[in-house]
Amino acid sequence: MQKCFSVAFFFLVIGCISSKKENHQQIIVNKAQKKPIIDGHALDACWGNAKWLALDQLWLGDSYSNEDFNGRYKLSWDEDALYILVEITDDVLFDQYEDPLKLWWDDDCVEIFVDEDNSGGEHQFSHNAFAYHVALDGNVVDLAPDEQPRLYNDHITSKHITNDNLTVWEIAVKLFSDDFKDGEENNPERLSKNKKVGFALAYCDNDESLERENFIGSVFVPGEDKNQGWIDADIFGTLILK
């Protein structure tokens, strides 16, 4: 009997280990000594001390030229939020739907994937992780557990400034745990040194078509179907806060 229990326990442990998210694309993120001002100007000290990271993985659509799209980003953090600076070179910015909850992914937008505890796993219709679509008008959309889109504007503060073909986005993201409940009072998690956060960044690019023409991400996704971020947090990279 004891032997049977030991074998069962062994396979249970192995199963738990195999389901754990793999820490890939690990990125060290330095703490901001002073909270950045979210104004789109990128003059804060934390940005000068951070390195540029590439936004160059084609998840959907045909190949594109650097004139049509080019993207890069920086990261920082403090106890209150994760901070993101994004530079997008795009010859056309397009926002065709006035209703923020209608086909939000087909407009130009920044998409931020965050898994607060880096646990990975499915999150399509749960808050195990979030896939925030940050629209040009500032609205923030994700799918709720009831499988309907919802605004999460209080989770993210953003500002972007466009000069010619260059748009600079400055974004602050509050992180919420798996226990987040829509319609209830929820407190964001306090961030701390050595915390690991699941993360990916993407951009939906539409040059005046009915549907988005390209979806460009920050993380390599294996296989033919690379549009997995809104379903599976296992594809997220891992941020290590320092």
C-alpha angles and dihedrals in degrees: 000000000000090000091053090050091050092051092048091048091050093055091045090055092046090050092052092049094049092051093054116110115258113236102232131159089024112196126190110221118198121220119250110241087202125030111253119241107240098225104118094248099104094212095131120118093238091066093052089056096048127083126232117255125200126255096192113119113116106221098166137009138026127313115283139201125245088247091058094045139354126161143182137160147195131212138210137156148193134183092285106045153351111255124211130189113194129186115196125184105199127155093209129035110197131188108168102164120069091191104079091207096055118093089325092171092062094065126076106275144144113245119206120194114198131177105183097201096031089235096139123202135111118332105158094122101013140065094245080115136352132236103197118194107203108200129206089254091054098254115141118211135185136153116265126215089264086065092246127118116254137183117250097180092144091060096061137039115195141170128180133188124197125205114177105312096340121094121185116201122194113191138180117198124195112209122227129191129239087266093071111135122199113234094019133094109272128181119212118240119259111239123226143180117290093015114145119220127186108232145169133163130208143169128219108213122197123171096194099299128134089250133029111276099206139019111197122188140186098231130066110241116198122223132036098288104066096165092093104115095092090055110029124042090191089084092059119106121236125251118203112201115221 
